[in-house]
Amino acid sequence: MALWFVFAMMTAVAVFAVLWPLGRSVKAQRDGSEAAVYKDQLAEVDRDAAVGLIGSSEAAAAKVEIGRRLLASAETERATPTTARPGPRRAVAVLALIGLPVLAAAVYLPLGSPTQPDEPLFARAKAPPNSQPLENLVAQVEAHLEKNPTDGRGWTVLAPVLAKTGRFADAARAYRNSITYAGDTADRRADLGEVLTSAAGGVVTADAKTEFERAVALNPDDAKARYFLGLAAEQDGRPKDAATMWRAMLEKAPADAPWRPMLQAELARVDGTAQPATPESVAAAMQNMSEADRAAMIQGMVGKLAARLKQNGDDVDGWLRLVRAYMVLGDTEKARNAQTEARQAVAGKPERLKQLNDGLRSLGLDG
């Protein structure tokens, strides 16, 4: 309200500045005219003659001269209109009184927002360029897609965000809609298979494997799809087939491929024919990956470890790595389940059970 009061006062001052010259009377202007000066001079001559400052003959001569000038100025004033016509002056006054506020409103309303609350300058300067939480942005996109379900670009943008936030089922639906409305590509098929695998805890399900096979059919060199097909072969109990697939990938991969160190380590694990990558090389490779690829690689490695331990439960170190990985990922439920499965796997082997319990205690768990 204070701001509007200031604007009103400024408008009033502007209108007054326009109306003031128009409201001054002609009489006020004539009060300082030449005739008035001569009348004052006649009165002054009479006062001087009365007190004896000038003689009577001098006074008479001065009056004659002043009278002559007074008559000449009176003729000039009669030739000039004594009053201005009130019509134009009144029109200008009304135009200034009403036109200025109307003009101001006409300029402001299309550009301004009279109902918008004010925002301090400090708050505007400190506000981040995008202060909305990710959940709100996702909700806005989802609301848009509910009204525009055939927006293929929208589904393409939304799908990886849902996968990143752990909403794998929704991400799978988004990828399917992206394929339907934006086109069938190897990348989209591979991404769909990846979220299906993540939803299954790292296990390549039949549906996920189908998507990876479709991706390879569209692009035989799709690295993600070929890697997960090798993982599916290992999980099916065919480590030699997995090694064959991964070895072929390494032979065709560029020397600077970010996933090469990780794949070398996987190949060494399944058949021992290649030197495992050093931890430094794996860390460097992960640094070059995007956040989504890095998270997918970690999930894939944890899923592969879990699948291997189900086939070979005697690996106590493997169980401890799996429990530690789940703890790092913040999945306490899976860590607890892995702890239970590990004890069941080595229940008949006292030495391994003791090793397992000691390792769990070192992790801060109840051994």
Beta strands, then each sheet from edge to edge (+ up, - down):
end
